[in-house]
Amino acid sequence: MPAETASAAPVVTRFAPSPTGFLHIGGARTALFNWLFARHHGGRFLLRIEDTDRARSTPEATEAIFEGLRWLGLDWDGEALSQFSRVARHAEVAHEMLARGAAYKCFATKEEIDAFREAAKGAGRPPLFLSPWRDADPATHPDAPYVIRLKAPREGQVTVEDKVQGTVTWAADQMDDLILLRSDGTPVYMLAVVVDDHDMGVTHIIRGDDHLTNAARQSLIYRAMGWEIPVFAHIPLIHGPDGAKLSKRHGALGVEAYRDMGYLPEAMRNYLARLGWSHGDDEFFSTEQAIEWFNLESIGRSPARFDFVKLENLNGQHIRAMEDDALMAELINYCAAQNIVIDAQRRAALRQALPGLKERARMLPQLLDLAYYILADRPLAPDPKAAALMDADACATLARLTPHLQNASDWTAGKLEEIVRSFAEGEGLKLGKVAQPLRAALTGRAVSPGVFDVMETLGKAESLARLGDAAPAPA
């Protein structure tokens, strides 16, 4: 039974998460692939919340999905659709299939079904339930509860043409007569998905390969209704570095956890795009490039492996490549999310120092740590390495340097370097013997951006005040 494929209609993709928890990293990648494909083709990317499981679906989880997608920068077209709001439409299609003869009423009880399966198992047959009501005369139907079942083919093959997995075939006699509508009149997930995808005009279904078997059963519903089957692309799941299925210990966290750890959304998009898809040997690329390059043919069939080390390195590359104003905006957003308050004066100093700070940081918290000298209150609390540089001789040297700096008329990095170099030569010292304790006194750290850039950023009054704290002038 050959599978039809969608025609050259405008591309429409969708992301359809269940709101039963956070937006995990696997779901985020699925959303990204759908978003990239739609944007590449100038099509539409739709969002559907599959909230028919009322016991497990929560408004909080729905909002977490929205927030996760917004942070990743994956904008969807139109309003998000609630699957639960369409229950009547799903039931309508089930009854239409009944009228077409593509489905039937089944009055078998749970006990009868269980007994059938036990007997089949005892006889060594597959426990596939074969309903006695499939071809029954409606005149024999009892006045009793029933489900509506799909009339699946009993002979031949069911084939799915998949853009990633290739041609995948199942024997028709291994496909059961899927329940479409339960005895209480509620639709099953398998029916709801097909009806929603059809009504939303979805042309391409890009999702995890754990849905591959579902595609076979769903294709039968499409055919029964005479609907065109979308293009399927089932992508391999993400595994941990050890090759096992991705779990929380590997990094299967909610997207908000990566935001709170200090990753940039640009870096997350870049990294997730490379988890299972490639463009030659390119590892670092912009979102604009990903949109330009993305295609289904370059998705691999092997599971991708999540690697925090690669993600962190990539994040550092994006920090360095980002325009300073854009990076400053990301940093301010991160601080707001972490309840870190930076006043206007320090914010201005941070922006000034950003070009030097970002060269050393791989994560936003590291960037803030490097900016400790800007954000901290006096007197600074030096870390152990900085404190070790501030022995008695070093403090005495800084005390002798201070008057030279007090007389500086031009407080720029270049002029300050001249003053310190001249002082070091006069003392018979190498520049590092003066610059290292100077850095420790001014920043509280043994490592920082260039010490003369630090002094220019802090300004004359603050720099001299910190030197006074660390190395007070002799009485």
N, C-alpha and C positions, 0 to 999 in steps of 0.2 A: 504494500500500500504506500505509494510515493507520497512524500510530504510536499505540500505547496509552500511557496515562499512569497513574502510580501512584494508588491510591485514597487516601482520607483516613485513612491509617494514621498512627500516631505517627511523627513526623519522625525519620529517621536519616540523618546525613551522615557522610562519611568523608574523611580526608586520607590519600593513598597515595603517599608519596615513595619514590624509589629511593635506597638508602644508598650512593651512589657519590661523595659529596662533602658539603659543608656545606649547611645549610638556607638557600638563597638568598632574596632579598627577594620574588621572584615566588611562590615556594612558600609563604613566610610569609603573603602576602596570601591565597592560595588557602585555606590552613588557617584563617585568620581569618574569611573569608566563610563557610566551612562551620561553624565554631564559632559565629559570631553567629547564623546561621540556625537551627541546632539549639537554641541557648539561647533564642532568641526564641520558639520553639514549644514549649519545655519538652521537647525531644527529646534524642537521644543523638548525641554526636560521637565517632566511632571513628577509630582510627589503625591503618593497615596499612602494613607495611614491605615494599615490593615488591623482594625480595632474591633473585629467581630467577636473576639474572645473577651467578653465583657468582664469576666472575673479577674483577668490578668492585665487588661489594658488600663492605663491610668493617664490622667491629664498631665501629671508631672513628667511621665516618660515621653509623652508626645512633645511637650515643650523642650525636653532635653534633646530630642531628635532635631527639632527646629534650631535650637541654639548651636548644636554641633555642626549642622550644615552651614549655618550662617558664619560660624567662626572659620570653617574651612573655605568659605567664599563660594560655596556651591549654590547659586541662586536658582530657584525653580520658577517655572512659568505658570502664571495663574495661581489660583487658590489650591492649597493642599486638600485632597479629597479624602473624606472619611468613608471607608468601606462599609461600616455599619449603617450609614445613612442610605445605603443602596440595597438593603435586604429585600425590599419588595420587588425591585428590578431583577435580582437574582432568582427569586422564586418564580417570577413571570417567565423567565427563560426556561426554567425547569419544566414548567407546564407547557410551554411551547414545544419543547422537545418531546414531551409526552404526546401532544397532539400530532406531531410529525411521525410518530412511531419510532423515534430514535431513543426513547426511554420507556420505562414501564413501571407500573405500581407493583411493589413487592410487599406482601403481607407476612413474610416469614418472621417468626419471633426470634429473639436472641437465643432461646433454648434450642430451637430448631436449627439455627445456623451453627451453634456450638456442636450439636450432635452430628451434623453433616460433616463438619471438619474433623471431628474425632474419628468418624467412620472412614473418612478418606485417608487420614493418617494411618489408621490401623491396616488399611488395604494397600499402603505404600503409594497412594496417589497424592498429588499436590493438594494442599488444603484450600484450594480456590473454591469459594462458594458458588455453586451453580443453582440459581434460584428456580424453583419449579413454577414461578409466576411469570417468567420471561415471555412465554408465548401463550399464556393462559387466556381463555375467552373472557372478556370483561364481564360477561353475564355471570361468570362463576365467582366474581370478586365478592368477598364478604364485607359486611359493614364493620370494619375494624381498622385500627391504625395501620398506616403503610408508609414506606419510604418510596421515593422515586429514584430508580436506578438507571444509569446509562446502559444502553444495549451495545456493549463492546463487541467487536468482531471476534468470532470464534475460530476463524481460519486465516491463514496467510501471515503477514508480518505487519508490524507497526514500525514505521521508520521516521526518524527525526534527522533532518539535515542541519547540522550545527556548525556555525562559523569557527568554533574553536575545536570541538571534539570530532568534527567530520561527520560521516554517515553512521548513525547509531541505530541498530535494529533490535526489536524484541519480537518473539513469537507471539502471535495474537492470542493463542490459547493460554498464555501466561498473564493476560490482562483480565482483571476481574470486572464485573459489572459495577462500576463505581457508584456509590450513593451520591446523588445530587442534592436531594432535599430530604431532611430528616423527618421523622414522623410528627414532630412538633411544628413542621413547616419552615424551619430555619435552613438556609443553604450551607453546604460544606465549603471549606476553603477552596477546594479545587475548582468548583463551579464559579465562585465569587471572583476569583482571580481572572478567569477567562472572560467573564462578562465585563468586568471592569476594564481589562486591557482592550477588549474590542470597542467598548463604548468610548474609551478615552482616545481611540485612534492610534494606539501604540503599534509602531512598525517594527521595533527591535527590542527584544527582551534579553538584557545582559544581566546575568545573575550567577551565583555560585553553582558549581557542578553537582552539589548535593540536591539540586532541583532537576537533574537531568531525567530521572525516571518520571517526575511530575510532568515534564514536557511531553512525554509519550501519551500519558493519560489525558492531558489537557488538549493535545492535538486532536483527540477523538471528539472532544466537545466542539472544537472549532468546526470539524468536518460535519458533525451532526447538525450544526446550525447553518452550514453553508457559508461560514465566514472565512475570510482569508487568514492564513496562519502567519503570524509575525516571524521575522528572522530570529532564530535562537542563537545565543552565544553564551555557553556555560563555562565560566572561568574557574580554574582550579582554586581550591581554598588556600589560605595562608597557613603555613606551618611555622613552628619555632625554629631557632638555630639548630636544635638537635634533631630536626626532622619530624618530631611528633606534632600532632594537631595543636594549633595555637591555643594557649590557655592563659589565664591571668599571670602565671609565673613568667611567661614569655613576653607579655605586653599586650594581651587581649583586654585592654582597658577601654573605658569610655573616652571619646574624643576630648571631653573636657579635662581629662587627666593629663593629656599631652599639652593642652593649652596651659594648664597650671604648672607643668614642669618647665615651661619656658620655650617650647618649640614655636616656630613661626608657621602660620598657615601655608605660606608659599613653600616652605621646606616639606611640610606634610604632604602637600599636593604632589610635589616632585617625587618624594620617596614612595608614596602609595602608587603613583603611576608606574614606577619601576618594579613594583611587586607583581610580576606576572606579565608585564608588557615591556617592550624595548624598542628603541629607535637606534639601531646600530650599537655602538659602544657608548653612546651618550649617557652619562650618569647625572650630570648637573644641567638643568635646563629650566627655562621660565615657564610659567603657565601658558603664555601666548604660544611658545614653541610646542608645548604638549598638545594644545588645541590644533595647531597646524599639522602636527605629525600623526595624531592618534588614528589608529585603524584597528579593526578586529583581527585582521590577518597576522598582526605582530604580537598577539596574545599567545603565550606558550601553553602547553598542555600539562607541564609539571608544576606541582605546588611551589609557590614562592616561599622563601624563608625570611622571617622577620629578624632584623638585626639592629639592635639599639646603637651599636658602635657606628654603623654606616649612617643611621638616621642622625646621630649627633654630629658627625662630620659634615654631613650635607647641610644641616642646620647652620653650622658655622660658615659654610660657603655662602649661604643665602644672607646671613647677617652681614658679611663683608661686602656682598654685591648690592645690597639694598641701598637705595637713596637715603641719605641721612634723615631727611624730614619724615620719610615713610617709616624708617626704623624707629625714630623717636616716637611716632604715633603708636607703633606696636608696643614699645616699652611702656608708654603711659597707660595703654589699655591693660597691659599685664600687671602693672603696679596697682591699678584700680581694682582688678579682679582679686589681687592678693591683699587688698586693704593697706597698701603702702602709700603714704602721703608724701609728696614732694612739693615744697613751696615754690613759688614762681622764680625766686632768685636762684635756687639750686637747679630748677628745671632749665633755666637759661644756661647755667654753667655746664650742666650735663649735655645739653645740645652742642655747646661749643667743643666739649671734649670728645664727643661721639666718634669723629673720624679716627682718633687714636685708640679709643676703647674697643671699637668693634673689630679691630685687627687681631685681638687676642681672645675674643670670646666665641664659644661654640653654642652657648645657651643664654637666654635672657638673664637668668639669675647670675651667671658668671659675669655678664656685662655690668650688672648692678654691683657685684662684689668688687669688680675692678674700679667702679666709680665710688667706692667707699669713701675716698678722700674728699669727694664732693658732697656726699650725703650725710656724713657723720658729723656729730656735734663735737666741739672742743670741750675738754682735751681729748685727743684721739686715744683709743686703746690699741696699741700696736700688737700685731700678732707675734708669735714667738720668734719668727725669723727676723722681723723688723726690730724687735727688742734686742736681739743679739747684735745687731749692727750699731746699737746705740750705747756702746760702752763709754767709760769716762773720757777716754782720749777723743772719741768721735764727738761727744757732746762739747768738749772744750774747743775742738776745731770749728764746730758750728757756731759756737758763741763768738769766736774770732771772726767768722765769716759774716755774721749778722750786720755789723756796721757798714760793710761794703755794700750789702744789699739795701740797707736803709738809705744810702746815698744815691741809689739808682734813680735816674731821672726818666729812663725809658724801660717800662716793665713789659718787655716782649721777650719771647723765648730766645731769639738770637742775641739780644743784648745781655740777658741774664747768663747765657752760656759764656759769653766773653768775660763777664765779671767773675764767675766761678772758676773758669780756667786760669785767669790771671791770678786769682787768690791761691789756687792750688800750686801754681808754679812758684809763687812767692814763698809758700810753705815747704817747698821741696817735696810735694806729694803728687802722686798720679791722680788724674781727674776722678777715677772711681773711688778713691779713698775719701773724697769729699762728697761726690754725687750719691753714693750709696746711703750713708747716714742721712744726707739731706732728703733723699726720697723717703726713707723710713720716718723721718720727723714730720714730713708734710703729708704723707698718705697713710701711715700706720701699717704699711705693707712693704715687703722686700721687692715686690714686682709691681710695676705700674706702667702707664704710658711714659713717654720721655719726661724726665723730671723737670726740664725747663718748660715744656708744654703744660705740665701740671701747675707750675708756678704762675704762668700766664693766665691759666684758667681760674685759679684761686684768687688772683689779684694780689696787689702788694700788701694791703692791710691784713688780709687773712693769712697770707704766707708768713709774714713776719710774726704774727700772733702765734702761729703754730710752732715756729722756731723758738719763740720765747717760752712756750710750754715745755718743749722737749729739751732745750739747752738754754736755760736762763742766763742772762749776762752776769758775770761775777760782780759781787757787791763792791 
